[in-house]
């Protein structure tokens, strides 16, 4: 697991108050919403704000690619890495 993946997983846990989970419990390739981690639209907003604040990047909520970026930890890591470069 890369440092960025671990950082994102810990951010998800902290931002959403998932105290009964550890980073190891979150599969990087599993969907964050629906059948995967089971996050909902409120969680998406909170996570988006936490990512913007933590990584200092801008997320355009109106972008049609946002759902794709938030699909999994893997896709979030790719998005964040791209934004930071």
Residue frames as a rotation matrix with the C-alpha (Angstrom) as fourth column:
UNK 1
0.586 0.811 0.000 0.00
0.811 -0.586 0.000 0.00
0.000 0.000 -1.000 0.00
UNK 2
-0.216 -0.670 0.710 1.44
0.609 -0.661 -0.439 3.37
0.764 0.338 0.550 -0.99
UNK 3
-0.820 -0.149 -0.552 1.79
0.542 -0.513 -0.666 6.21
-0.184 -0.846 0.501 1.48
UNK 4
-0.839 0.542 -0.036 -0.86
-0.517 -0.776 0.361 8.19
0.168 0.321 0.932 -0.43
UNK 5
-0.196 0.784 -0.589 -3.32
-0.041 0.594 0.804 5.29
0.980 0.182 -0.084 -0.28
UNK 6
-0.333 -0.004 -0.943 -2.75
0.873 0.377 -0.310 4.96
0.357 -0.926 -0.122 3.47
UNK 7
-0.966 -0.057 -0.252 -3.14
0.150 -0.918 -0.366 8.71
-0.211 -0.391 0.896 3.94
UNK 8
-0.590 0.800 -0.105 -6.45
-0.566 -0.318 0.761 8.68
0.576 0.509 0.640 2.01
UNK 9
-0.104 0.551 -0.828 -7.77
0.373 0.793 0.481 5.69
0.922 -0.259 -0.288 3.97
UNK 10
-0.550 -0.155 -0.821 -6.93
0.835 -0.102 -0.540 7.35
0.000 -0.983 0.186 7.28
UNK 11
-0.969 0.238 -0.060 -8.52
-0.242 -0.968 0.062 10.58
-0.043 0.075 0.996 6.08
UNK 12
-0.322 0.887 -0.330 -11.72
-0.254 0.255 0.933 8.69
0.912 0.384 0.143 5.19
UNK 13
-0.131 0.222 -0.966 -11.78
0.778 0.627 0.039 7.10
0.614 -0.747 -0.255 8.64
UNK 14
-0.746 -0.245 -0.619 -11.13
0.618 -0.600 -0.508 10.38
-0.247 -0.761 0.600 10.46
UNK 15
-0.938 0.347 -0.018 -13.36
-0.325 -0.857 0.400 12.63
0.123 0.381 0.916 8.34
UNK 16
-0.187 0.925 -0.332 -16.34
-0.453 0.219 0.864 10.28
0.872 0.312 0.378 8.48
UNK 17
-0.129 0.109 0.986 -15.90
-0.991 0.000 -0.130 9.07
-0.014 -0.994 0.108 12.05
UNK 18
0.622 0.299 -0.723 -15.47
-0.424 0.906 0.011 5.42
0.658 0.300 0.691 11.09
UNK 19
0.134 -0.618 0.774 -13.90
-0.987 -0.150 0.051 4.60
0.084 -0.771 -0.631 14.43
UNK 20
0.504 0.117 0.856 -14.50
-0.406 0.907 0.115 0.87
-0.762 -0.406 0.504 14.18
UNK 21
0.961 -0.182 0.208 -12.39
0.270 0.455 -0.848 0.61
0.060 0.871 0.487 10.99
UNK 22
0.175 -0.953 -0.247 -8.68
0.079 -0.236 0.969 0.62
-0.981 -0.189 0.034 10.22
UNK 23
0.027 -0.252 -0.967 -6.92
-0.893 -0.441 0.090 1.44
-0.449 0.862 -0.237 6.97
UNK 24
-0.903 -0.422 0.082 -6.40
-0.362 0.848 0.387 -2.30
-0.233 0.319 -0.919 6.45
UNK 25
-0.354 0.862 0.363 -10.19
0.354 0.483 -0.801 -2.78
-0.866 -0.155 -0.476 6.44
UNK 26
0.522 0.539 -0.661 -10.58
-0.338 -0.580 -0.741 -0.59
-0.783 0.610 -0.121 3.34
UNK 27
0.115 -0.403 0.908 -9.87
0.765 0.619 0.178 -2.28
-0.634 0.674 0.379 0.02
UNK 28
-0.517 -0.436 -0.737 -8.20
-0.024 -0.853 0.522 0.25
-0.856 0.288 0.431 -2.30
UNK 29
-0.993 0.100 -0.059 -10.03
-0.052 0.074 0.996 -1.10
0.104 0.992 -0.068 -5.34
UNK 30
-0.469 0.872 -0.142 -13.46
0.879 0.444 -0.177 -1.52
-0.092 -0.208 -0.974 -3.73
UNK 31
-0.109 0.524 0.845 -16.20
0.425 -0.744 0.516 1.04
0.899 0.415 -0.141 -4.42
UNK 32
-0.977 -0.210 0.019 -16.51
0.089 -0.493 -0.865 3.72
0.192 -0.844 0.501 -1.76
UNK 33
-0.489 0.870 0.052 -20.25
-0.837 -0.452 -0.308 4.07
-0.244 -0.194 0.950 -2.37
UNK 34
0.338 0.728 -0.596 -23.03
-0.816 0.543 0.201 1.50
0.470 0.418 0.777 -2.56
UNK 35
0.920 0.174 -0.351 -21.97
-0.060 0.948 0.314 -2.07
0.387 -0.268 0.882 -2.01
UNK 36
0.021 -0.990 -0.138 -18.33
0.288 0.138 -0.948 -1.29
0.957 -0.020 0.288 -1.23
UNK 37
-0.885 -0.427 -0.185 -17.65
0.318 -0.266 -0.910 0.85
0.339 -0.864 0.372 1.81
UNK 38
-0.133 0.964 -0.229 -21.28
0.968 0.175 0.177 1.96
0.211 -0.198 -0.957 1.80
UNK 39
-0.795 -0.182 -0.579 -20.78
0.355 -0.913 -0.200 5.72
-0.492 -0.365 0.790 1.84
UNK 40
0.234 0.920 0.314 -23.67
0.929 -0.116 -0.353 8.03
-0.288 0.374 -0.882 0.91
UNK 41
0.328 -0.055 0.943 -24.04
0.646 -0.715 -0.267 11.53
0.689 0.697 -0.199 -0.58
UNK 42
0.962 -0.010 0.273 -23.53
-0.201 -0.702 0.683 13.29
0.185 -0.712 -0.677 2.78
UNK 43
0.569 -0.806 0.164 -20.33
0.365 0.426 0.828 11.29
-0.737 -0.411 0.537 3.26
UNK 44
0.227 -0.462 0.857 -19.24
0.966 -0.008 -0.260 12.36
0.127 0.887 0.445 -0.24
UNK 45
0.699 0.091 0.710 -19.60
0.131 -0.991 -0.002 16.03
0.703 0.094 -0.705 0.68
UNK 46
0.911 -0.356 0.209 -17.71
-0.290 -0.194 0.937 15.62
-0.293 -0.914 -0.280 3.94
UNK 47
0.411 -0.787 0.461 -14.98
0.636 0.609 0.473 13.59
-0.653 0.099 0.751 2.28
UNK 48
0.410 -0.208 0.888 -14.66
0.792 -0.401 -0.460 16.09
0.452 0.892 0.000 -0.55
UNK 49
0.844 -0.060 0.533 -14.18
-0.245 -0.927 0.284 18.95
0.477 -0.370 -0.797 1.91
UNK 50
0.777 -0.575 0.255 -11.68
-0.101 0.287 0.953 16.95
-0.621 -0.766 0.165 3.95
UNK 51
0.344 -0.657 0.671 -9.65
0.890 0.456 -0.010 16.10
-0.300 0.601 0.741 0.83
UNK 52
0.566 -0.083 0.820 -9.63
0.437 -0.813 -0.384 19.72
0.699 0.576 -0.424 -0.32
UNK 53
0.875 -0.192 0.444 -8.47
-0.455 -0.639 0.620 20.92
0.165 -0.745 -0.646 3.10
UNK 54
0.707 -0.592 0.386 -5.94
0.062 0.596 0.801 18.13
-0.704 -0.543 0.458 3.75
UNK 55
0.109 -0.675 0.730 -4.30
0.882 0.404 0.241 18.07
-0.458 0.618 0.639 0.33
UNK 56
-0.207 -0.175 -0.963 -4.86
0.020 -0.984 0.174 21.71
-0.978 0.017 0.207 -0.62
UNK 57
-0.952 -0.066 0.300 -6.51
0.290 0.129 0.948 20.89
-0.101 0.989 -0.104 -3.92
UNK 58
-0.474 0.827 -0.303 -9.68
-0.748 -0.560 -0.357 22.18
-0.464 0.058 0.884 -5.56
UNK 59
-0.799 0.356 0.485 -12.46
0.474 0.868 0.144 19.77
-0.370 0.345 -0.863 -6.46
UNK 60
-0.784 0.561 -0.265 -15.00
-0.617 -0.657 0.434 21.02
0.069 0.503 0.861 -8.97
UNK 61
-0.584 0.616 0.529 -18.29
-0.086 0.601 -0.795 19.53
-0.807 -0.510 -0.298 -7.71
UNK 62
0.410 0.789 -0.458 -19.93
-0.541 -0.195 -0.818 20.32
-0.735 0.583 0.346 -11.05
UNK 63
-0.420 -0.652 -0.631 -17.39
-0.904 0.243 0.351 18.32
-0.075 0.718 -0.692 -13.01
UNK 64
0.629 0.702 -0.334 -18.83
-0.738 0.674 0.026 15.16
0.243 0.230 0.942 -14.53
UNK 65
0.058 -0.713 -0.699 -15.59
-0.167 0.683 -0.711 13.35
0.984 0.158 -0.079 -13.62
UNK 66
-0.271 -0.195 0.943 -16.04
-0.908 -0.273 -0.318 13.81
0.320 -0.942 -0.103 -9.85
UNK 67
0.693 0.596 0.406 -17.98
-0.694 0.704 0.151 10.58
-0.196 -0.386 0.901 -9.42
UNK 68
0.790 -0.462 -0.403 -15.28
0.066 0.718 -0.693 8.71
0.609 0.520 0.598 -11.27
UNK 69
-0.180 -0.910 0.374 -12.55
-0.368 -0.291 -0.883 10.22
0.912 -0.297 -0.283 -9.06
UNK 70
-0.317 0.140 0.938 -14.44
-0.948 -0.047 -0.313 9.25
0.000 -0.989 0.148 -5.90
UNK 71
0.444 0.545 -0.711 -15.16
-0.613 0.764 0.203 5.69
0.654 0.345 0.673 -7.06
UNK 72
0.791 -0.274 -0.547 -12.44
0.496 0.811 0.312 4.05
0.358 -0.518 0.777 -4.93
UNK 73
0.671 -0.658 -0.342 -9.31
0.064 -0.408 0.911 4.79
-0.739 -0.633 -0.232 -2.94
UNK 74
-0.165 -0.751 0.640 -7.28
0.789 0.289 0.543 3.90
-0.592 0.594 0.544 -6.05
UNK 75
0.147 0.282 0.948 -9.11
0.878 -0.478 0.006 6.46
0.455 0.832 -0.318 -8.19
UNK 76
0.983 0.166 -0.079 -8.87
0.182 -0.825 0.535 9.11
0.024 -0.540 -0.841 -5.46
UNK 77
0.340 -0.934 -0.112 -5.12
0.336 0.010 0.942 8.50
-0.878 -0.358 0.317 -5.18
UNK 78
-0.255 -0.405 0.878 -4.70
0.955 0.035 0.294 8.91
-0.150 0.914 0.378 -8.94
UNK 79
0.565 0.574 0.592 -6.78
0.638 -0.760 0.128 12.10
0.523 0.306 -0.796 -8.89
UNK 80
0.937 -0.225 -0.267 -4.87
0.080 -0.605 0.792 13.61
-0.340 -0.764 -0.548 -5.96
UNK 81
0.042 -0.977 0.207 -1.49
0.576 0.193 0.794 12.66
-0.816 0.086 0.571 -7.42
UNK 82
-0.087 0.002 0.996 -2.49
0.972 -0.220 0.085 14.26
0.220 0.975 0.018 -10.73
UNK 83
0.810 0.489 0.325 -3.69
0.400 -0.865 0.304 17.45
0.429 -0.116 -0.896 -9.03
UNK 84
0.780 -0.548 -0.301 -0.52
0.131 -0.327 0.936 17.76
-0.612 -0.770 -0.184 -6.95
UNK 85
-0.112 -0.862 0.495 1.75
0.788 0.226 0.573 17.49
-0.606 0.454 0.653 -10.03
